[in-house]
């Protein structure tokens, strides 16, 4: 996120999709499907998250989750970072999963893949190290914790 760009029409569609009403009225199946997009590996921990989300459709926790989701999308659209990536001065670790189905947004960018987005990051960010985790999805730290740990350790360890 932050490397992919959206034109005004795409931004309006994306911003209009995640509404409070949509998030408050999601069915159990829709909640489960959304986790399926985020995690390439569904296991006990993701099932626990699914069940917690289903069980907490009312109240303060849901209110906070709705605010966070909407604010996240609004912030990404209102303050796009793609044109500012070259300003990043410190070293950057760009970790991504090869099986991410959310970035890039295939509906708006059907010709892009997680690899092509990573190439854009590689070209745009001056001091970047790219870590591709094969088979991992949108949450590479969950889907390949050992690979994520190895990439982070290598990045943080001076040679």
N, C-alpha and C positions, 0 to 999 in steps of 0.2 A: 504494500500500500504506500502511496506517495510517489511511486515511479510512474504508475499508470495514469493517463490523463483522460478527461471526459469533456466533450463539447457541451454547449449550453443545453441542448435538447437531451442529451444523455444524462447530464447532471440533474435536470428537472425530473426525468423518469426515475432515476435512482433515488433522489431525495424524496419523491412522492410515494415510493414503494414502502419505505419503513415509516409507517404512521403509528401513532399511539393506538388507534382503533385496531389496526392489523395485529399489532403485538399483543394487545389485550385479549383478542378473540381467537388466537391460534388454537387449532385442535391439537390433541395429543400427537397425531400423525405428523402435523406440520412442525411441531417442536422437535420430534424425533428426526424428521428429514433435515431440519436446519443443522442439527448436530452431525448428521451424515455428510453434509457439505464441509463442515469445519474439520472433522477428524477422518483421516484415511483409515484409522484403526479404531473400531468400536469395541470397547472392552468394559471391564467392571467399572472403571473410573468414569468413562463417558456415560455408561448406563446410569450411574449414580447422578451425574449432572442432568441427564434427561429427566429422571424421576424427580429430582429437586425442582426443576423448572416446571414440570407438570403440576407438582404439589403446591407451588407457590405462585399461583396465578393471581392471587389477590394480595393486597397489602403493600407494605413498605418495600419489601425486597423486589417485587415486580415493578413498582414505581421507579425504583432506582435503576433496574435493568433497562426499562423502557427509556428513561432519560439518557442513560449511557449510550444505548444503541443509536438513538436519534441524534444525540450530540456528536457522536463519532462520525456518522455519515455526513451530517451538516458541516462539521469542521473540515472533513476531507474535501468536500465540495467548495466550501467558502474560502479556504486557504490552501489551494493546491501547491504541492511542494516540488513538482517535477522541474520547474524552471529555476529552483533554488538549490538543487542538489549539489551543484558545483561549488556552493559556498561552504560546504561541510569541510572543515579544516582538520579535525582529529581523525585518526584512523576509524574506519567503519567496517563492521562485520555485517554482511548481507546474507542472511540464512534463509533459504527457501526450500520448499518441498517440490519435487518434480511432479507430484500428483495433485498439486493445489488446484481445486476446481473453482475457487473464488477469485483468485488473482492470476491471470487477468480475467476480467469480466468477459466471458465468451459471448454473451449476448451483444455487447458493444464492440468487442475486439475479437471476432472469430478467427482471425489470422495470427493471433498471438498465443504464446504458451508461457508457462512459468520461466522457461529458459530464455525466451526473447525479452521478457521483462527484466530478467537478471542482466542480460546484455546491455540494456538501456542503463541500468544502474551502474554497470561496470564502466560504461563510457562517460556517464555524467558525474560520478563521484570521484574526486581526485585520488583519495587514499583508501580504496575499498578492497576488501578481501571477500570473495564470493564463496559461499559454502552451499553446495547443492546436496540435499539429502534425498537419495533415490527412494521412491515409493512413499515418501512422506507427503502429507496434504497441507492444509492451511495452518495447521498447528504442528510444525516439524518437531518442536520440543517434546510434544506428546507422542507423536507417531514414531519418532526415532530418537529417543532420549540419549542413547549412547553416541549416536552420530552428532547430535546437537552438542553434547558435552565435549566431545573430541574437537569439534570445530571451535567452540568457545574457549576451550583450554589452549588450543594452538594459537588462537588470536591473542589471548591475554598473556601468554608466556613469551617473554623476550628471548630472542635467539642468541 
